[in-house]
């Protein structure tokens, strides 16, 4: 796997580790609170890291392309998992659980 330069010009770090580290340190939650959308924040990230990303592209090979493809599949899968969980949570919050045994006891106590 080819190596890349990061912001501090570390030539020994694979590009995907650099990307993961940089994305994890990219504080976007304040921007989300201000109403910014994910696409704009992604574009900001690319712009802010354009030098290092240019270095990545200069050294990209077939193995790197395959790794990127696998990352794309993984993130798409993760996105679907989060959407499914979100839907399940929404449905769960709409459902009211009724304890029929408790209701039956309450009716008996009233009579």
GROMACS elastic network, one bead per residue, 0.5 to 0.9 nm:
[ bonds ]
;  ai    aj funct       b0    kb
    1    14     6  0.69721   500
    1    15     6  0.87092   500
    1    60     6  0.87829   500
    1    61     6  0.80490   500
    1    63     6  0.66150   500
    1    64     6  0.65938   500
    2    13     6  0.89141   500
    2    14     6  0.65356   500
    2    15     6  0.76100   500
    2    56     6  0.84349   500
    2    59     6  0.62846   500
    2    60     6  0.69092   500
    2    61     6  0.74602   500
    2    63     6  0.86120   500
    2    64     6  0.74116   500
    3    10     6  0.88235   500
    3    11     6  0.58627   500
    3    12     6  0.58554   500
    3    13     6  0.57476   500
    3    15     6  0.62013   500
    3    56     6  0.78149   500
    3    59     6  0.76002   500
    4     9     6  0.80294   500
    4    10     6  0.73165   500
    4    11     6  0.54247   500
    4    12     6  0.71107   500
    4    13     6  0.62274   500
    4    14     6  0.59932   500
    4    15     6  0.54400   500
    4    18     6  0.81097   500
    4    52     6  0.74071   500
    4    53     6  0.85376   500
    4    55     6  0.61561   500
    4    56     6  0.55002   500
    4    59     6  0.75541   500
    5     8     6  0.73005   500
    5    10     6  0.52205   500
    5    11     6  0.50285   500
    5    12     6  0.78977   500
    5    13     6  0.74026   500
    5    14     6  0.86873   500
    5    15     6  0.79577   500
    5    18     6  0.85372   500
    5    51     6  0.87600   500
    5    52     6  0.58009   500
    5    53     6  0.85128   500
    5    55     6  0.63285   500
    5    56     6  0.74269   500
    6    10     6  0.56194   500
    6    11     6  0.74718   500
    6    13     6  0.78192   500
    6    15     6  0.82724   500
    6    18     6  0.66204   500
    6    19     6  0.88902   500
    6    49     6  0.87284   500
    6    51     6  0.85423   500
    6    52     6  0.54390   500
    6    53     6  0.84858   500
    6    55     6  0.85484   500
    7    10     6  0.77310   500
    7    49     6  0.77882   500
    7    51     6  0.80840   500
    7    52     6  0.64344   500
    9    12     6  0.89651   500
    9    52     6  0.84055   500
   10    13     6  0.62710   500
   11    14     6  0.81757   500
   13    16     6  0.83807   500
   13    17     6  0.66512   500
   13    18     6  0.64429   500
   14    17     6  0.55274   500
   14    18     6  0.64028   500
   14    19     6  0.87691   500
   15    18     6  0.50373   500
   15    19     6  0.60546   500
   15    20     6  0.85724   500
   15    53     6  0.87225   500
   15    56     6  0.65000   500
   15    64     6  0.85951   500
   16    20     6  0.60370   500
   16    21     6  0.84759   500
   16    64     6  0.88385   500
   16    67     6  0.82582   500
   16    68     6  0.81547   500
   16    71     6  0.89403   500
   17    20     6  0.51191   500
   17    21     6  0.60669   500
   17    22     6  0.84848   500
   18    21     6  0.51844   500
   18    22     6  0.60601   500
   18    23     6  0.84887   500
   19    22     6  0.51319   500
   19    23     6  0.59376   500
   19    24     6  0.83942   500
   20    23     6  0.51955   500
   20    24     6  0.60191   500
   20    25     6  0.85819   500
   21    24     6  0.52010   500
   21    25     6  0.62730   500
   21    26     6  0.86616   500
   22    25     6  0.51678   500
   22    26     6  0.60977   500
   22    45     6  0.89915   500
   22    49     6  0.89506   500
   23    26     6  0.50152   500
   23    27     6  0.83249   500
   23    45     6  0.80855   500
   24    27     6  0.77190   500
   26    45     6  0.77251   500
   27    30     6  0.71524   500
   27    31     6  0.80707   500
   28    31     6  0.51475   500
   28    32     6  0.62388   500
   28    33     6  0.87488   500
   28    36     6  0.89912   500
   28    38     6  0.85909   500
   28    41     6  0.71547   500
   29    33     6  0.62378   500
   29    34     6  0.87016   500
   30    33     6  0.50385   500
   30    34     6  0.64546   500
   30    35     6  0.89511   500
   31    34     6  0.50069   500
   31    35     6  0.65654   500
   31    36     6  0.55269   500
   31    37     6  0.81174   500
   31    41     6  0.79125   500
   32    35     6  0.51094   500
   32    36     6  0.50826   500
   32    37     6  0.65440   500
   32    38     6  0.77583   500
   32    41     6  0.87925   500
   33    36     6  0.73857   500
   36    39     6  0.85687   500
   36    40     6  0.68719   500
   36    41     6  0.71860   500
   37    40     6  0.56080   500
   37    41     6  0.65122   500
   37    42     6  0.88583   500
   38    41     6  0.50639   500
   38    42     6  0.60858   500
   38    43     6  0.86200   500
   39    42     6  0.50724   500
   39    43     6  0.62656   500
   39    44     6  0.86714   500
   40    43     6  0.50712   500
   40    44     6  0.62186   500
   40    45     6  0.86583   500
   41    45     6  0.61822   500
   41    46     6  0.86844   500
   42    45     6  0.50073   500
   42    46     6  0.62914   500
   42    47     6  0.86425   500
   43    46     6  0.50899   500
   43    47     6  0.61616   500
   43    48     6  0.85725   500
   44    47     6  0.50487   500
   44    48     6  0.60066   500
   44    49     6  0.85099   500
   45    48     6  0.51473   500
   45    49     6  0.61415   500
   45    50     6  0.83191   500
   46    49     6  0.52163   500
   46    50     6  0.56484   500
   46    53     6  0.75389   500
   47    50     6  0.50725   500
   47    51     6  0.85985   500
   48    51     6  0.81672   500
   49    52     6  0.56267   500
   49    53     6  0.61152   500
   49    54     6  0.86137   500
   50    54     6  0.59585   500
   50    55     6  0.85876   500
   51    54     6  0.51500   500
   51    55     6  0.64418   500
   51    56     6  0.88450   500
   52    55     6  0.50351   500
   52    56     6  0.63862   500
   52    57     6  0.89081   500
   53    57     6  0.63749   500
   53    58     6  0.87517   500
   54    57     6  0.51905   500
   54    58     6  0.63391   500
   55    58     6  0.52185   500
   55    59     6  0.67770   500
   55    60     6  0.88753   500
   56    59     6  0.55903   500
   56    60     6  0.61760   500
   57    60     6  0.51115   500
   57    61     6  0.87674   500
   59    64     6  0.88220   500
   60    63     6  0.80046   500
   60    64     6  0.56987   500
   60    65     6  0.69847   500
   61    64     6  0.52322   500
   61    65     6  0.63303   500
   61    66     6  0.87780   500
   62    66     6  0.61942   500
   62    67     6  0.85932   500
   63    66     6  0.50692   500
   63    67     6  0.61849   500
   63    68     6  0.86308   500
   64    68     6  0.61321   500
   64    69     6  0.85560   500
   65    68     6  0.50468   500
   65    69     6  0.61621   500
   65    70     6  0.86710   500
   66    70     6  0.62635   500
   66    71     6  0.86760   500
   67    70     6  0.50903   500
   67    71     6  0.62561   500
   67    72     6  0.86768   500
   68    71     6  0.50006   500
   68    72     6  0.62016   500
   68    73     6  0.87099   500
   69    72     6  0.50602   500
   69    73     6  0.63390   500
   69    74     6  0.86440   500
   70    73     6  0.51124   500
   70    74     6  0.61119   500
   70    75     6  0.86203   500
   71    75     6  0.60531   500
   71    76     6  0.84467   500
   72    75     6  0.52656   500
   72    76     6  0.61139   500
   72    77     6  0.85661   500
   73    76     6  0.51292   500
   73    77     6  0.61457   500
   73    78     6  0.86188   500
   74    77     6  0.50709   500
   74    78     6  0.61463   500
   74    79     6  0.85686   500
   75    79     6  0.60229   500
   75    80     6  0.85960   500
   76    79     6  0.50237   500
   76    80     6  0.63134   500
   76    81     6  0.87029   500
   77    80     6  0.51579   500
   77    81     6  0.62618   500
   77    82     6  0.87369   500
   78    81     6  0.50180   500
   78    82     6  0.62109   500
   78    83     6  0.86195   500
   79    82     6  0.52077   500
   79    83     6  0.62459   500
   79    84     6  0.87009   500
   80    83     6  0.50473   500
   80    84     6  0.61477   500
   80    85     6  0.85770   500
   81    84     6  0.51480   500
   81    85     6  0.61728   500
   81    86     6  0.85480   500
   82    85     6  0.50746   500
   82    86     6  0.60473   500
   82    87     6  0.86461   500
   83    87     6  0.62190   500
   83    88     6  0.86210   500
   84    87     6  0.51494   500
   84    88     6  0.61798   500
   84    89     6  0.85827   500
   85    88     6  0.50528   500
   85    89     6  0.60727   500
   85    90     6  0.85337   500
   86    89     6  0.51496   500
   86    90     6  0.61741   500
   86    91     6  0.86498   500
   87    90     6  0.50506   500
   87    91     6  0.61563   500
   87    92     6  0.84763   500
   88    91     6  0.50934   500
   88    92     6  0.59608   500
   88    93     6  0.85647   500
   89    93     6  0.61500   500
   89    94     6  0.86702   500
   90    93     6  0.52523   500
   90    94     6  0.64568   500
   90    95     6  0.89584   500
   91    94     6  0.51059   500
   91    95     6  0.63731   500
   92    95     6  0.52929   500
   92    96     6  0.81693   500
   93    96     6  0.76583   500
   98   101     6  0.88526   500
   98   102     6  0.85204   500
   98   103     6  0.81708   500
   99   102     6  0.53742   500
   99   103     6  0.63815   500
   99   104     6  0.87923   500
  100   104     6  0.60531   500
  100   105     6  0.85906   500
  101   104     6  0.50802   500
  101   105     6  0.62867   500
  101   106     6  0.86470   500
  102   105     6  0.51191   500
  102   106     6  0.61914   500
  102   107     6  0.87106   500
  103   106     6  0.50159   500
  103   107     6  0.62482   500
  103   108     6  0.87033   500
  104   107     6  0.51773   500
  104   108     6  0.63466   500
  104   109     6  0.87492   500
  105   108     6  0.50902   500
  105   109     6  0.62136   500
  105   110     6  0.87230   500
  106   109     6  0.50968   500
  106   110     6  0.62922   500
  106   111     6  0.88107   500
  107   110     6  0.51764   500
  107   111     6  0.64080   500
  108   111     6  0.52330   500
